[in-house]
């Protein structure tokens, strides 16, 4: 172990992993705190435990789970769905505490189911439901749903259950768009090293600029942490809204496919040690535990990040030890209360701006999946129907679903979940590849039967 501590490359690589893990974690508790109207002390607590559990999750996965340098952090799918559910409070007159309490119950149930799936190995069969067409629809709807929330945060509108202004805040909105342009320029035109830290640079520049122009963000600033304080069920006391609980459970099952993809996607990077069924079982079991704990602490559940694959390829850091160093440093950040308190003061609009750029890239992920599908004039419906229906549902105000039974409102009003569920149903109830092959063969036969054109 001493030789690893003396290795400078482990420390430098660990710092890069630390920055990557931090960027993908720090803004999540802030947006959740704003969406569920948490107090400053509660936001500080969720920030600290996000760091602590994030470090623990990464270490457990690296040593016991998939045993690869893959970041384990607040799942983007969970994040997007929980933010969408928070909007039900304002749109349908539901108390935000009831929404949060039902989410907590749903997370605990989902975590237990995930542990069972991990121990029994059922995750392999669930993954079979998600072919390239389903994943393409899911990635596109997922990106759109998150970008809608981030755009609202950029322009100063409340994107959850919290109260706030109903009109665009011109000053913060202009600064947000400037940050978006800056991050885009650094990402597209910057060198490899510069583009790698484009999001971090956007926060470093945008944060003091916001303070200089508008002062401290009154929604978040004003608290200081001197000790590690635990708030049980900060989103709301346990509640039993069946629709919300069912939506949370479905989200957990969908998230397992993303986790499978993140592990499977690293196999080409490690040809000498491909993933085994034991690796998947252990990884799913750890994810189950890291779904149960957030239910008690008001956090977004953890799972391996697919984007870690791109980070590994860009940095060329294939070894596991630098990742372990970064995870330990991240854990240490969490147990120091002053650090958690400090990072809660990141202006919400600045955080949303850098994340908006990050999640726009999911269009590329969706495109990569769609390229694996042979579309034609008939089987295009396999993707078009669920994708367009999901987008339409996102455009319909949540209040419009108030006439429906309460237990189905959270599910039917979620464009992301409904689009994905319909896509899974269409893919598994009909052989679309056969439809495509039939049309292609018929076109080929018609071309062969055509009479040659006589030239004059």
C-alpha positions in Angstrom: 0.0 0.0 0.0 2.9 2.3 0.8 4.1 2.2 -2.8 0.7 3.3 -4.0 0.8 6.3 -1.7 4.2 7.3 -3.0 3.1 7.1 -6.6 2.5 10.7 -7.8 0.4 9.4 -10.8 -2.1 8.0 -8.3 -2.5 11.3 -6.6 -2.8 13.3 -9.8 -5.2 10.8 -11.3 -7.1 10.8 -8.0 -7.5 14.6 -8.2 -9.0 14.3 -11.7 -11.4 11.6 -10.5 -12.2 13.8 -7.5 -13.1 16.8 -9.8 -15.2 14.5 -12.0 -17.1 13.0 -9.1 -17.6 16.4 -7.5 -19.0 18.1 -10.6 -21.5 15.3 -11.1 -22.6 15.4 -7.4 -22.4 18.9 -6.0 -25.4 20.5 -7.8 -27.8 17.6 -7.1 -28.5 18.3 -3.4 -28.9 22.0 -4.3 -31.6 21.4 -6.9 -33.3 18.9 -4.7 -33.4 21.3 -1.8 -34.9 24.0 -4.0 -37.5 21.6 -5.5 -38.6 20.2 -2.1 -38.4 23.5 -0.2 -35.8 22.3 2.3 -34.2 24.5 4.9 -30.6 25.6 4.7 -29.6 23.2 7.4 -31.3 20.3 5.6 -29.5 21.2 2.3 -26.2 21.3 4.1 -26.9 17.9 5.6 -27.9 16.4 2.2 -24.8 17.9 0.6 -22.5 16.3 3.2 -24.2 12.9 3.0 -24.1 13.0 -0.8 -20.4 13.3 -0.6 -20.0 10.6 2.2 -22.3 8.0 0.5 -20.8 8.9 -2.9 -17.3 8.1 -1.7 -18.5 4.9 0.1 -20.5 3.7 -3.0 -17.5 4.2 -5.3 -15.2 2.3 -2.9 -17.6 -0.6 -2.4 -18.1 -0.9 -6.1 -14.4 -0.8 -6.8 -13.5 -3.5 -4.2 -16.6 -5.7 -4.1 -19.0 -4.7 -6.9 -18.0 -4.4 -10.6 -14.4 -3.8 -9.4 -13.7 -1.2 -12.1 -13.0 2.6 -12.0 -16.6 3.6 -12.7 -18.1 6.6 -10.8 -21.0 5.7 -8.5 -23.1 8.9 -8.0 -26.6 10.3 -7.9 -28.3 8.7 -10.9 -29.5 11.2 -13.6 -32.6 9.1 -14.2 -33.6 9.2 -10.6 -32.8 12.8 -10.4 -34.9 13.8 -13.4 -37.9 11.7 -12.2 -37.7 13.0 -8.6 -37.6 16.6 -9.9 -40.6 15.9 -12.1 -42.5 14.4 -9.2 -41.8 17.5 -7.1 -43.7 19.6 -9.6 -46.9 17.7 -8.8 -47.2 19.6 -5.5 -47.6 23.0 -7.1 -49.6 21.7 -10.2 -52.1 19.5 -8.4 -52.3 21.0 -5.0 -50.6 18.1 -3.3 -48.5 18.9 -0.2 -44.8 18.8 -1.1 -44.2 16.7 2.1 -46.6 14.1 0.9 -44.8 13.8 -2.4 -41.4 13.6 -0.7 -42.6 11.1 1.9 -44.1 8.9 -0.8 -40.8 9.1 -2.7 -38.9 8.0 0.4 -41.2 5.0 0.9 -40.8 4.1 -2.8 -37.0 4.4 -2.6 -36.8 2.0 0.3 -39.1 -0.6 -1.4 -37.1 -0.2 -4.7 -33.8 -0.6 -2.8 -35.0 -3.9 -1.3 -36.2 -5.2 -4.7 -32.9 -4.2 -6.2 -31.0 -6.1 -3.5 -33.1 -9.2 -4.2 -32.5 -8.8 -8.0 -28.8 -8.6 -7.3 -28.7 -11.6 -5.0 -30.8 -13.8 -7.4 -29.2 -12.6 -10.7 -32.5 -11.5 -12.2 -30.9 -8.3 -13.5 -29.7 -10.2 -16.6 -33.2 -11.0 -17.7 -34.4 -7.4 -17.1 -31.7 -6.1 -19.3 -33.1 -8.1 -22.3 -36.1 -5.8 -22.4 -34.0 -2.8 -23.3 -32.9 -3.1 -27.0 -31.3 -0.2 -28.9 -34.6 1.3 -29.9 -35.8 1.5 -26.3 -32.5 2.9 -25.1 -32.6 5.5 -27.9 -36.1 6.7 -26.8 -35.1 6.6 -23.2 -31.9 8.6 -23.7 -33.6 11.3 -25.7 -36.6 11.7 -23.3 -34.3 11.6 -20.3 -32.1 14.4 -21.7 -35.2 16.6 -22.6 -36.8 16.1 -19.2 -33.6 17.2 -17.3 -32.9 20.1 -19.7 -36.4 21.4 -19.1 -35.8 21.5 -15.3 -32.3 23.0 -15.8 -33.6 25.7 -18.1 -36.2 26.8 -15.5 -33.4 27.0 -13.0 -31.3 29.1 -15.4 -33.9 31.7 -15.9 -35.0 31.9 -12.2 -38.2 29.9 -12.3 -39.1 27.3 -9.7 -38.8 23.9 -11.2 -40.1 21.8 -8.3 -42.5 22.1 -5.4 -40.8 25.2 -4.0 -42.3 28.6 -4.3 -40.7 31.3 -6.4 -41.1 33.9 -9.1 -43.4 33.3 -11.9 -41.6 35.5 -14.4 -38.1 35.1 -16.0 -35.4 36.8 -14.0 -33.6 38.8 -16.7 -30.2 39.3 -14.9 -29.6 35.7 -13.8 -30.9 34.5 -17.1 -28.4 36.5 -19.1 -25.5 35.4 -16.9 -26.7 31.7 -17.2 -26.7 32.0 -21.0 -23.2 33.5 -20.9 -22.0 30.6 -18.8 -23.6 28.1 -21.3 -21.8 29.8 -24.2 -18.5 29.8 -22.3 -18.8 26.1 -21.4 -19.8 25.2 -25.0 -16.8 27.1 -26.4 -14.4 25.4 -23.9 -15.9 22.0 -24.7 -15.9 22.4 -28.5 -12.9 24.6 -29.2 -10.7 24.0 -26.2 -7.8 21.5 -25.9 -8.5 18.1 -24.4 -7.4 19.1 -21.0 -9.4 22.4 -21.1 -12.5 20.7 -22.4 -12.2 18.1 -19.7 -12.7 20.7 -17.0 -15.2 22.9 -18.9 -18.0 22.4 -16.4 -15.7 23.1 -13.4 -14.4 26.3 -15.1 -18.0 27.4 -15.7 -18.7 27.1 -12.0 -15.5 28.8 -11.0 -16.2 31.8 -13.2 -20.0 31.9 -12.9 -20.1 31.6 -9.1 -18.1 34.8 -8.2 -19.7 36.6 -11.2 -23.2 35.9 -9.7 -22.1 37.1 -6.3 -20.6 40.3 -7.8 -23.7 41.1 -9.8 -26.6 39.9 -7.7 -25.2 39.1 -4.2 -25.7 35.8 -2.4 -28.5 33.5 -3.6 -31.1 34.0 -0.9 -32.7 30.7 -1.7 -29.6 28.8 -0.6 -27.1 31.0 1.2 -27.0 32.0 4.8 -26.1 28.8 6.7 -22.9 27.5 8.2 -22.2 24.0 9.2 -20.1 23.2 12.3 -21.1 19.6 12.8 -22.4 16.7 10.9 -26.2 16.7 11.4 -28.6 14.0 10.3 -32.2 14.8 9.2 -34.3 11.7 8.8 -36.8 11.9 6.0 -36.1 15.6 5.1 -38.3 15.3 2.0 -41.3 14.5 4.1 -42.5 11.9 6.6 -43.3 8.5 5.1 -46.5 8.7 3.1 -48.4 6.2 0.9 -49.4 7.9 -2.4 -49.6 4.7 -4.5 -49.1 6.5 -7.8 -45.8 8.1 -6.7 -44.5 4.9 -5.1 -45.3 2.9 -8.3 -43.6 5.6 -10.4 -40.5 5.4 -8.2 -40.4 1.6 -8.4 -40.7 1.6 -12.2 -37.9 4.2 -12.3 -35.7 1.9 -10.2 -36.2 -1.0 -12.6 -35.4 1.2 -15.6 -32.3 2.4 -13.9 -31.0 -1.1 -13.7 -30.7 -1.2 -17.5 -28.5 1.9 -17.4 -26.4 0.3 -14.7 -26.0 -2.8 -16.8 -24.9 -0.7 -19.8 -22.3 1.2 -17.8 -20.6 -2.0 -16.7 -20.9 -3.7 -20.0 -19.6 -0.6 -21.8 -16.3 -0.9 -20.0 -15.6 -4.5 -21.2 -13.7 -3.3 -24.4 -11.4 -1.3 -22.1 -10.5 -4.4 -20.1 -10.4 -7.3 -22.6 -8.3 -9.5 -20.3 -10.9 -9.3 -17.5 -14.5 -9.2 -18.8 -17.4 -8.7 -16.4 -18.8 -11.9 -14.8 -22.3 -12.6 -13.6 -20.8 -12.3 -10.0 -19.7 -8.8 -10.8 -23.2 -7.8 -11.9 -24.9 -9.5 -8.9 -22.5 -7.8 -6.4 -22.9 -4.4 -8.2 -26.7 -4.6 -8.2 -26.7 -5.5 -4.5 -24.6 -2.5 -3.6 -26.9 -0.3 -5.7 -29.9 -1.6 -3.8 -28.3 -0.6 -0.5 -27.4 2.8 -1.9 -31.1 3.2 -2.9 -32.4 2.3 0.6 -30.2 4.8 2.5 -31.1 7.8 0.3 -34.8 7.0 1.1 -34.0 7.8 4.8 -31.7 10.7 4.1 -33.5 12.5 1.3 -30.9 11.9 -1.3 -31.0 10.9 -5.0 -30.1 7.1 -5.2 -26.7 6.1 -6.5 -25.7 3.9 -9.5 -22.7 3.6 -11.8 -22.3 6.4 -14.4 -22.3 5.5 -18.1 -20.3 8.7 -18.7 -17.4 7.3 -16.8 -16.5 5.4 -20.0 -15.8 8.6 -21.8 -13.9 10.0 -18.9 -11.6 6.9 -18.8 -11.0 7.1 -22.5 -10.3 10.8 -22.4 -7.9 10.7 -19.4 -6.3 7.3 -20.3 -6.5 6.5 -16.6 -7.4 2.8 -16.8 -6.0 1.7 -13.4 -8.2 1.3 -10.4 -6.0 2.9 -7.8 -6.3 6.6 -8.9 -10.1 6.1 -8.8 -9.8 4.8 -5.2 -7.7 7.8 -4.2 -10.4 10.1 -5.7 -13.2 8.3 -3.9 -11.4 8.5 -0.5 -10.8 12.3 -1.0 -14.4 12.8 -1.9 -15.5 10.9 1.3 -13.2 13.1 3.4 -14.8 16.2 1.9 -18.1 14.9 3.2 -17.1 14.4 6.8 -15.9 18.0 7.1 -19.1 20.0 7.7 -17.6 23.3 6.5 -17.0 21.9 3.1 -20.6 20.8 2.7 -21.9 24.2 3.9 -19.6 26.0 1.5 -20.8 24.2 -1.6 -24.5 24.7 -0.8 -23.9 28.4 -1.7 -23.4 27.6 -5.4 -26.0 29.8 -7.1 -28.8 27.6 -8.5 -28.8 29.3 -11.9 -25.0 28.8 -12.3 -25.2 25.1 -11.5 -28.2 24.6 -13.8 -26.3 26.3 -16.6 -23.3 24.0 -16.6 -25.5 20.9 -16.2 -27.7 22.1 -19.1 -24.7 21.8 -21.4 -23.7 18.5 -20.0 -27.1 16.8 -20.5 -27.6 18.2 -23.9 -25.0 15.7 -24.9 -27.4 12.9 -24.3 -28.7 13.6 -27.8 -25.5 12.0 -29.0 -26.1 8.9 -26.8 -29.7 8.6 -28.2 -28.4 9.0 -31.7 -25.8 6.2 -31.2 -28.5 3.8 -30.1 -30.8 4.7 -33.0 -28.0 4.1 -35.4 -28.1 0.4 -34.4 -31.7 0.2 -35.6 -32.6 -0.2 -39.3 -35.6 2.2 -39.8 -38.0 2.3 -42.7 -41.3 4.0 -43.5 -43.2 1.5 -41.4 -41.1 0.4 -38.5 -40.2 4.0 -37.7 -43.4 3.9 -35.5 -41.4 1.7 -33.0 -39.5 4.8 -32.0 -41.7 7.7 -33.2 -44.8 6.8 -31.2 -43.3 6.5 -27.7 -40.8 9.4 -28.3 -43.4 11.9 -29.5 -46.0 10.8 -27.0 -43.4 11.3 -24.2 -42.5 14.8 -25.5 -46.2 15.7 -25.8 -46.8 14.6 -22.2 -43.9 16.8 -21.1 -45.6 19.8 -22.7 -49.0 19.1 -21.0 -49.3 20.9 -17.6 -49.3 18.5 -14.7 -52.5 20.2 -13.4 -54.3 18.8 -16.5 -54.1 15.3 -15.1 -56.0 16.3 -11.9 -59.2 14.7 -13.3 -57.6 11.3 -13.3 -57.4 9.0 -10.3 -54.7 10.2 -7.9 -52.8 6.9 -7.9 -52.1 7.1 -11.7 -51.4 10.8 -12.0 -47.7 10.6 -11.2 -47.1 7.9 -13.8 -49.3 9.1 -16.6 -48.1 12.7 -16.3 -44.4 11.6 -16.7 -43.4 11.8 -20.3 -40.1 10.1 -19.6 -41.6 7.0 -17.9 -44.6 6.7 -20.2 -42.5 7.0 -23.3 -40.1 4.4 -22.1 -42.8 2.0 -20.9 -44.7 2.3 -24.2 -41.4 1.7 -26.1 -40.7 -1.5 -24.1 -44.2 -2.7 -24.7 -44.0 -2.1 -28.5 -40.6 -3.7 -28.8 -41.6 -6.8 -27.0 -45.1 -7.3 -28.4 -44.1 -7.0 -32.1 -41.2 -8.1 -34.2 -40.3 -4.8 -35.8 -37.0 -6.1 -37.3 -39.1 -8.6 -39.3 -41.3 -5.7 -40.6 -38.2 -3.9 -41.7 -36.7 -7.0 -43.4 -40.0 -7.7 -45.3 -40.1 -4.2 -46.7 -36.4 -4.3 -47.7 -36.8 -7.6 -49.5 -39.9 -6.4 -51.4 -38.0 -3.3 -52.5 -35.1 -5.4 -53.6 -37.4 -7.7 -55.6 -39.2 -4.8 -57.3 -35.9 -3.3 -58.3 -34.8 -6.6 -59.8 -38.0 -6.9 -61.8 -37.8 -3.4 -63.3 -37.3 -3.4 -67.1 -34.0 -1.8 -68.2 -34.5 1.7 -69.8 -33.6 1.8 -73.5 -31.3 4.6 -74.3 -32.1 6.7 -77.4 
